[in-house]
Amino acid sequence: MKNKVLVSACLLAQPVRYDGAAKTFHHPILEQWMAEGRLVAVCPERMAGMGIPREPAEISDGATGEDVLAGRARVFTAVGEDVTDAFVAGAKAALAAALANGCRCALLTDGSPSCGSRSIYDGSFAGRRHVGSGVTAALLRRHGIDVFSPEQIEELREILTA
């Protein structure tokens, strides 16, 4: 069996984002992996029991998922609700799915406080991004799982075929 890839469910047209939408990513490589049964779809926020739709959330004060995991930052919704525990629980559930399926790589949507792999929003709810990872991406990396954004799918394919 070829290596499986953990993938954000929203990239696979599942309407699981905070606003009830998907963030469908169309790419021949992804379609091939889907046909081969290699994808393990996860939505950490849904896995933690968060509803759809739900308030948008961001990691506070320009911090990152690593900061959240280290207890130095929190995740808040736009209305000020602390949802840190749910984001950490979702990250742990996604990690468990990756480990159970032998995933050594993940393809996660960028910008998300869970799945952001290269950039995330800065906590101001003003649409500003900064370099950093979401909580799930950070936890996966801590456990040796390589995380890629959709823009890096060619690089991911090269790693999987090496």
Residue, then its C-alpha position, 0 to 999 in steps of 0.5 A: m500500500k502506498n503512503k497515506v496522506l492526512v488532508s484537511a477535509c475542507l480541501l476535499a470539498q467537505p463544507v466543514r469550515y467555520d462559515g459552513a463552506a469548503k475550500t476545495f482544492h482541485h489538483p490532478i495529484l490530489e485527485q489521483w491520491m483520492a482515486e488510490g484511496r490514499l487520503v485520510a480526511v480530517c477537520p480538527e475543529r469538527m473532531a473536537g465537537m465544534g459546530i458548523p457554522r461557528e465563530p471564526a477563531e484566531i490565535s491571540d497576539g500574533a502567536t503560533g500553534e507552537d505557542v498554544l501547545a506550550g501554554r504561551a498563547r490562547v485561541f479566541t473567537a471573534v466574540g472573545e470566547d476562549v476555544t483553546d481547549a477545543f483546538v488542542a483536542g482537535a489537534k490531538a484527534a487529527l494526530a491520532a488519525a494520522l498515526a492510526n493510518g500511517c501518515r507521514c505527511a499532511l496536506l493542510t489548508d493555510g491560514s487556519p488556526s488549526c491547519g495553517s502550515r505556513s501562515i496564520y491570521d494574527g489574532s486581530f480579526a483584521g485579515r492580517r497573516h503572519v508566518g507560523s503554524g496552526v495548532t494541528a500543524a504544530l502538533l503534527r510536526r512535533h511528532g515527525i509528520d511533515v506538513f505541506s500547504p496546497e501550494q506545496i503539493e508538488e514538493l509533497r509528491e516528490i517526498l512521497t515518491a522518493 
